[in-house]
């Protein structure tokens, strides 16, 4: 949030069960850019402050993996 964004956004996510999670970011063309966060977490609501200062404006994909199962959301950085 917010989306689209021009300031570093906060990624909010909910884990339906405890497990090993990763937050990943990919470019619009599918290139892996960065692992934002990786941890073993309990079931619950979380947030992560995403430092987007080095990113150029464009579309990105943020993926939440919980024990290898993905949930993908689009994120758009505006100039």
C-alpha angles and dihedrals in degrees: 000000000000104000120211092034140183097176121059106284131218116239111216119196140168125214112209090199139010117272150109110311137186132188110208133181126210132183121246089262091056100257115149107242108172148339101238098188137355127184147126105258139179124242110283149078121311141172134205127195106227115210103216099164093112094050123098118226112279145087123310136177122228114200126195111202118193111185088336097309112122134221110184128197131179120238123189123202114202126200 
